[in-house]
Amino acid sequence: MAELFGGPYGDNPSKRFLWRDHGLVEFFWERAGRRWVGTHFSVQAHRLRLGDPETVNRVIRDRYGPFPGAVTFDEVSALLTARGVALAEVPYPAEPDELRTFRQPDAGILVHVVAGTSYGHAGDLYRVASSTTGIP
């Protein structure tokens, strides 16, 4: 991933896991014997509300342009609906008053949306993840 996204990035290693933080996007691996196996990725959309353009990796900014601030779930949902991509709300028992979770059934992608005030503004996109293995 370092070659794809360049630097800077932060590594959070342990004996069994590696979490590489590229600002907006994070990648996770788990050791399987002598090899590292990729387990999931996440897009930490809540970081966009900080307004720091450096939060979004340079490679992503160069390709897609600036990311000016928070993204609302309504924006994302409208784009997905226009493309025929369905989302189904699923229970998020850990903090049902703070986060709502939607799942794209075909891909298994999870979309976490701020519902309360602990994680930002209600209705903002919080996180998109390729797996349920990570926490929001």
Secondary structure, DSSP 8 states (H G I E B T S, - for coil): -HHHH-S--EEEE-SSEEEEE-SSEEEEEEEETTEEEEEEEEE-GGGGGG--GGGS-HHHHHHH----S--BHHHHHHHHHHTT---EEE--TTSTTTEEEEEETTTTEEEEEE-SSTTSSTTBEEEEES-SSS--
